[in-house]
Amino acid sequence: MSVARWQSPWHDRSGRFSALKTTVFLLLPLPALAQAIAWVVYGLSGHPSQTALLLSGFWADRLLVLTLAVTPLASLFALPRLVLVRRMLGVAAAAYAAAHLVIYAVQQGFAWGFIAAQMVSHLVLTIGLASLLGLAALALTSTDGWVRRLGRAWKRLHLLAHPATVLALLHSFMEAPSDVTLSATYAGFYLWLLGWRLLPKAWRRHPLALLALALAASAATAALEAGWYALATGLPWARVLAANLSLVAGVRPAQWVALGGLAIAAAVALRLMTRLPASAISLSARE
């Protein structure tokens, strides 16, 4: 009986009601619901299925990045309960990715033979399908039952989150190659998250290391965006890089990544400053 409550999306592991899990559970379907309400209120103008296709893909990317952000944020700000929503976010990302495929199938009139041929012959679709299969495997094995069955192999299996995310982001870049603003932004934050995981453990909470990581991820994002436009559209890479040093064209992906990374570094530094006496005492005690 306690197991049934524990597995519900609004209870924590002890079976108690979790406001955090409940809030996240109620927020996750809101993007799809908001789009449905907008169509009902304002009508289905333009190409509604294409809009739904793009939105479902972008929300899958957002949720994938958020899922991977749980561990760093929980570690940096001592928020262990944040881990409670990690699986929920990952499953929601897989659900939005699956909806992305279903919407594409609707566009093709559920002609599964044609869809299968397209998946094999078009690289953008092959990459998207590979990402979805990886996400489906992760979602299906996200329960505690599978954790027990797989043992240590579970963690190795769930490292698929990284290649699945990379493939999903690449799919988004290829889906709308002439405007990759959102895709480059998500990719930039993913680069920050990957960089944080690659840091030595002793550096992961050091403000200077986080500052360097913010600048490195921002520079990598600018290079990625410029390189993509140069290869996919022929736009001079130097113009894209120059745009990242100006706010005339709005806030660019590299600038969003820099702002996010710098905000985290500043927040960690502030947290360490306010806890410095206790930390110093603890350090001397350990020595």
C-alpha positions in Angstrom: 0.0 0.0 0.0 2.8 2.4 0.8 4.5 1.4 -2.5 1.4 2.5 -4.5 1.5 5.9 -2.8 5.3 6.2 -3.2 5.1 5.7 -6.9 2.4 8.3 -7.5 3.5 11.6 -9.0 2.4 13.6 -6.0 4.1 11.7 -3.2 7.7 11.5 -2.1 9.6 8.3 -1.3 8.2 8.1 2.2 4.6 8.3 0.8 4.0 11.8 2.0 2.4 14.5 -0.2 5.1 16.4 -2.1 4.2 20.0 -3.1 7.3 20.1 -5.4 6.4 16.9 -7.3 2.7 17.9 -7.5 3.6 21.4 -8.8 5.9 20.0 -11.5 3.4 17.3 -12.4 0.7 20.0 -13.0 3.0 22.3 -14.9 4.4 19.8 -17.4 1.3 19.5 -19.6 0.7 23.2 -19.6 2.6 24.0 -22.9 0.4 21.6 -24.8 -2.7 22.7 -23.0 -1.9 26.4 -23.7 -1.4 25.7 -27.4 -4.8 23.8 -27.5 -6.6 26.7 -25.8 -5.0 29.2 -28.2 -6.3 27.2 -31.1 -9.8 27.0 -29.6 -9.9 30.8 -28.8 -8.1 32.2 -31.9 -8.8 29.5 -34.5 -6.5 27.3 -36.5 -4.8 29.9 -38.7 -1.7 29.2 -40.8 -0.2 25.7 -40.4 -1.3 24.6 -37.0 0.2 21.1 -37.3 3.6 22.5 -38.2 3.4 24.9 -35.3 2.5 21.9 -33.0 5.4 19.9 -34.5 7.9 22.6 -33.8 6.6 23.4 -30.3 6.6 19.7 -29.2 10.2 19.4 -30.4 11.3 22.5 -28.7 9.6 21.5 -25.4 11.3 18.1 -25.6 14.6 19.9 -25.9 13.8 22.2 -23.0 12.8 19.4 -20.7 15.9 17.3 -21.6 18.1 20.2 -20.6 16.1 20.8 -17.4 16.4 17.1 -16.6 20.2 17.2 -16.9 20.2 20.4 -14.9 18.7 18.8 -11.8 21.9 17.2 -10.5 24.1 20.3 -10.8 21.5 22.6 -9.2 20.8 20.2 -6.4 24.5 19.9 -5.7 25.4 23.6 -6.0 22.5 24.9 -3.9 22.0 22.0 -1.4 18.6 21.1 -2.8 18.5 17.3 -2.5 14.7 17.2 -2.9 15.0 18.6 -6.4 16.1 15.1 -7.4 12.5 14.0 -6.8 11.4 15.5 -10.1 14.3 14.4 -12.3 12.6 11.2 -13.6 9.3 13.1 -14.0 11.1 15.7 -16.2 12.8 13.0 -18.2 9.6 11.1 -18.8 7.8 14.3 -19.9 10.7 15.0 -22.3 10.1 11.6 -23.9 6.4 12.2 -24.0 6.8 15.5 -25.9 9.3 13.8 -28.2 6.7 11.0 -28.9 4.1 13.7 -29.5 6.5 15.2 -32.0 6.5 11.9 -33.9 2.8 11.5 -33.7 2.1 15.0 -35.1 4.5 14.2 -38.0 2.5 10.9 -38.6 -0.7 13.0 -38.6 0.8 15.2 -41.2 1.6 12.2 -43.4 -1.9 10.7 -42.9 -0.5 7.8 -40.9 1.0 6.3 -44.0 3.5 4.2 -42.0 5.2 2.7 -45.0 6.0 6.2 -46.4 7.0 7.4 -42.9 9.4 4.4 -42.4 11.0 5.1 -45.8 11.4 8.8 -44.9 13.0 7.9 -41.6 15.6 5.8 -43.4 16.2 8.2 -46.3 16.3 11.6 -44.6 19.1 12.1 -42.1 17.2 14.7 -40.0 14.4 12.1 -39.4 16.8 9.3 -38.8 18.6 11.4 -36.1 15.2 12.3 -34.6 14.1 8.7 -34.5 17.4 7.6 -32.9 16.9 10.2 -30.2 13.3 9.2 -29.6 14.2 5.5 -29.3 16.9 6.4 -26.7 14.4 8.5 -24.7 11.8 5.8 -24.9 14.3 3.3 -23.4 15.1 5.7 -20.6 11.5 6.4 -19.9 10.5 2.8 -19.8 13.3 1.9 -17.4 12.8 4.9 -15.2 10.8 3.1 -12.5 12.3 1.7 -9.3 11.5 -1.8 -10.4 13.8 -1.4 -13.3 16.5 0.1 -11.1 16.4 -3.0 -8.9 16.3 -5.4 -11.9 19.3 -3.8 -13.7 21.4 -3.0 -10.7 24.6 -1.2 -11.7 23.7 -1.5 -15.4 20.9 1.0 -14.8 23.3 3.9 -14.4 25.2 2.9 -17.5 22.0 2.6 -19.4 20.9 6.0 -18.3 24.1 7.6 -19.6 22.1 7.4 -22.9 20.5 10.7 -21.8 23.6 12.5 -23.2 23.7 11.0 -26.7 19.8 11.2 -26.8 20.0 14.9 -25.9 22.8 15.6 -28.5 20.8 13.9 -31.2 17.6 15.7 -30.2 19.4 19.1 -30.4 21.0 18.2 -33.7 17.6 17.2 -35.0 16.3 20.7 -34.0 19.1 22.4 -35.7 18.5 20.5 -38.9 14.7 21.0 -38.7 14.9 24.8 -39.0 18.5 25.5 -40.2 17.9 29.1 -41.1 16.9 30.1 -37.5 18.6 28.1 -34.8 18.3 30.7 -32.0 16.4 28.4 -29.6 18.3 25.3 -30.6 21.6 27.1 -30.1 20.4 28.4 -26.7 19.5 24.9 -25.5 22.7 23.5 -26.9 24.7 26.2 -25.1 23.1 25.3 -21.7 23.8 21.7 -22.4 27.4 22.5 -23.0 27.5 24.2 -19.6 25.9 21.1 -18.0 28.3 18.8 -19.7 31.3 21.0 -18.8 30.2 21.0 -15.1 30.1 17.2 -15.1 33.6 17.0 -16.6 35.1 19.3 -14.0 37.0 17.7 -11.1 34.7 17.2 -8.2 36.7 19.6 -6.1 36.1 22.4 -8.6 32.4 21.9 -9.2 31.4 24.3 -6.4 34.3 26.8 -6.8 33.0 30.2 -8.0 36.1 30.8 -10.1 35.7 27.5 -11.8 32.1 28.2 -12.4 33.0 31.7 -13.8 35.5 30.1 -16.2 32.8 27.5 -17.2 30.3 30.2 -17.9 32.7 32.0 -20.2 33.8 28.8 -21.9 30.3 27.6 -22.5 29.3 31.0 -23.9 32.3 31.1 -26.3 31.5 27.5 -27.4 27.9 28.5 -28.0 28.9 31.4 -30.1 31.3 29.3 -32.1 28.6 26.6 -32.6 26.0 29.0 -33.8 28.4 30.8 -36.2 29.7 27.5 -37.5 26.2 26.1 -38.1 25.1 29.2 -40.0 28.3 29.2 -42.1 27.8 25.5 -43.0 24.0 25.4 -43.4 23.2 28.8 -44.9 26.5 30.3 -46.1 26.1 33.2 -43.8 29.6 34.6 -42.9 30.6 33.2 -39.5 32.2 36.5 -38.5 28.9 38.3 -38.7 27.3 35.8 -36.3 30.2 36.1 -33.9 29.9 39.9 -34.0 26.2 39.7 -33.2 27.1 37.9 -30.0 29.1 41.0 -28.9 26.1 43.3 -29.5 22.6 43.7 -28.2 21.3 45.4 -31.3 19.7 42.2 -32.7 18.5 41.1 -29.2 20.0 38.7 -26.7 21.9 36.0 -28.6 22.2 32.4 -27.4 25.8 32.8 -26.3 24.7 35.8 -24.2 21.9 33.8 -22.6 24.4 31.1 -21.7 26.8 33.6 -20.3 24.1 35.3 -18.2 22.9 32.0 -16.8 26.3 30.7 -16.1 27.4 34.0 -14.4 24.2 34.1 -12.3 25.0 30.6 -11.0 28.6 31.5 -10.3 27.5 34.6 -8.4 24.8 32.8 -6.5 27.3 30.1 -5.4 29.9 32.7 -4.4 27.2 34.5 -2.4 26.2 31.3 -0.7 29.8 30.5 0.2 30.3 34.0 1.6 27.3 33.7 3.8 28.4 30.3 5.1 32.1 31.1 5.3 32.5 31.0 9.1 30.8 27.6 9.4 32.7 26.3 6.4 36.0 27.4 7.9 35.2 25.7 11.2 34.3 22.5 9.4 37.5 22.6 7.3 39.7 23.1 10.3 37.9 20.3 12.1 38.5 17.9 9.2 42.2 18.9 9.1 
